[in-house]
Amino acid sequence: MTEIVLMSDPRVAAVPVAECGERLVDVRRDGLLLVDQRKRQDSAGAFVHLREGVLTRLHQAQARLPGGLRLLFVEGYRTPSLQRHYFDRYAARLRDEHPAWSEGRIRTATSRFVSPPEIAPHTAGAAVDLTLADAEGRELDLGTPLNATPEESAGACYTRAGNISPRARAHRHLLHTALTATGLTNYPTEWWHWSHGDRYWALLTGTETAHYGPAELD
C-alpha cells in the first residue's frame, strides 16, 4: 500500500485477531533499552510494558544502529481507559476547532494522532513510541517533538514530511531503517509510532490475522 491508511479505516478493524497469548514484559528488565522519564507513571507503570516479541525486535533494531546511537523508549502499553481518554480529548479539541465537521470527519481526523480505542495497537502491547538519542542519552532532532499533533507541527509529524531539516530527515531514515529491518511497521502520520503483530501491522504487511489483541496487564 502506498497511500496513508489511517487507523480509522474499516479495513483495519476488519482484520481478525488470532491472539497468541504472548505476555507483556517490562522493557527495563534487562537494561538494554534507554527509557525516557517524561512519561507520567500512569497505570502502575503500564507504559513500560510491551509484548515480548516486540521487545525482542527493539533489541535487534538497537543493534543495527550506528555506534553512539540508541533507541529512546517513551511509551508502550496503554490501558484501554487511557487510550479512550486520549482519543476523546483530542476529538473534543477538533470539535471545538471545527464545529462544522461531521462526527465521521472528526473520527477520521482524530485517528491521525490517536488510534480508536477498539483497535489501538498500544492497548495490545504491540506498539511503541520512541526516538533516537546519543550515547549520553541526549535526544536527537527528528524534526518535531515526539507526540506533536498535525496542527501544531504543520504536518511535520508525518514520517515523510518535507518541512523538516536535512539533519532531522537523516535521523528519521536511520530510525526507519533499523526498525523496518526487524519487522516493525510505522504509522505514517507519526514518525515515532511503530508496531508489530497488531491489526494495523497485519493489514500493511498482508498478514491474514493479527497476533496480538487488547491485553490486560497482570
N, C-alpha and C positions, 0 to 999 in steps of 0.2 A: 504494500500500500504506500502510495506517495502522498496522498492528501493527509491533512491533520485530522485524525479521528479523535473526537472528544470522548470523555468518559460517559457523557450522557447519551451517546449514540446507542440506539437499541441493539445493535449488533454486539456490543459489549455485554449487556445484560443477558443476551440470548446464549452466551457461551455456557455450557453445562460445567458443573464443578464435580470432579471425582476426588474428593478430599483424601489426601494421602495419610493424614494423621501425624505428620511430622511436627515435632514440638517447637514451641517458642523458646529461644535461648537468649541469655543476657550477652550482649556484644562485648561487655567488659570482662568476660570470664577469663580470657587468655591474654589480655593487654595488647593484642596485635593492632587494634584499631584506635585511632585518636578520636576521643569522644568530646564533642563541643559541650560547653557548660551553659549556653544561652537558653536552652530549653527548660521550661519550668518542670519540676519533678512531679508531673501530674500522674494520677492513677498509680501511685506507689512505684514510680519508676518504670511504668509500662513502656515509655518511649524508647528505652534502650534494649528492647527485645525485637528479635526477628526470627523467622523460620530458620532452622539450622542450615538448610540448603542455600538460602540466600546469603547467610553469613559466610559460608564456605566460599561462595563466589566473590564476595567482597575481599576476602583474604587473597584469593587468586588475582583479583584486579589490582590490589595493593602491590603485589609482587611484580606486576607489569609496568608500574610507573617508573619513570626515570629516577635515578638516585637523587635523594634530597627532597623528594615529594612524598606526601602522604594523603590518604583519604581522610577527610574530616567528617565524621558521622554526626548528624544533627538530630534526626528523628526516624524511628522505625515504626513499631506497632502503635496504633491508636485504638482506644476503646470505641465501640460503636457510638456511645453517647457523646464522646468528644468530637468524633467525626461529624455527627449531626449538628453539634453546636457550631463548628467551624462553617459547615455548609449553610446553615440557617442565617448565621451572622453576615456572611458575605452576600447571600441572596437579599437580605434586608437592605444592605447598603446599596445594592444595584437597584432595588425597587425605589429607594429614595432618590437616587440619581437619575432614574429613567422611568418616571411614573406612567408613561405611555406604553411601556413594554408589556407584552403578554406574559403569562406565567411560563409558557413554554420557552419563550426567549430568555426569561430570567434564569430558568434551569440550565439552558444551554450555555449562557454566558457565565453562570456560576461555575459550571464544570470545567471551565478553562483553568480555574485556580484551586477549586476544591471538588473532589470527587463526590458524586451522590453516595450517601452512606450505605445504601444497599449493595453496592458493587465496589466500594472503595478498596484498593489494594492495601492501604495501610491497616485496615481492620482485619485483614487476613494475615498480617505479619509478613507480607510479601513485598512491601515497598520500603524504600529508604530515601530520605532526603540527605544529601551530602554535598561536599565541595572539596576543594584541594587546599592543602596547607604545605608550608615549607618544613624543613627538618626541625625548626624550633616551634612549630605549631602555629605559625602566623598564617592567617587565611589569605589566599591569593585572590587576585582580581579576576572574577569571571563575568564582569560586565554589569551585574546588578547585585544588590543584597539578596541573599537566599530568602525566598518567600516574598519577593517583590511582586505586587499584583500587575496585571497587564496595564491598568490605568496609570499607576504611579511610575511605572518604568517605560511608558510609551511603547509597550510591546517588546522591550529588550529582554524580558524574561523568557521569551520564546527561544528555544535552543538554537535555531538557525537565524536569529535576528541579525539584521545588517547594521543596526545602530549601536554597535559596541566597538571598542578599540581592537586593533590587531593583537595586542597582548592578551586581552580577555578572550578573544576568539581562539588563540593558540592554546590557552588553558582549557577552554571547553573541549577542544579537539583532543587533548591529552586525556581528559576525563572520559570522553565518549569512547575513545579507542580502547582504553583499559577495561571499561565496564561492558561494552558490547562483546569484547573478546571472550568474556566469561559467561555470556548468555543472558545478560540483563537488558531490559528494554526501557528506553526513555519515554517520558510523556512530553511531547514536543512543545507544549506551552509552558513547561517548567524545566529549565536546564538541569535543575538539581534533583529531580524526581526520577528514580529508577526502580524497576521491579522485575520479579521473576516468579513464574508459577501461578499468577493470578489471571483473571478473565481478560484483562486488557493485554497482557503479555501473550496469552493464548491466541487472541484474535490477530494480533500483529504478526505473530510467528507462524500462523496457520496450524496451530496445535488444536486437536479436536476438543480437548477438555482442559480446564484449569486444574492445577494440583492442589491449590490452597483456597479454601473458602473462609468466611468470617471465623475468627478464632477467639477463644477465651484464655486469658492469662491466669494460670494457676495461682 
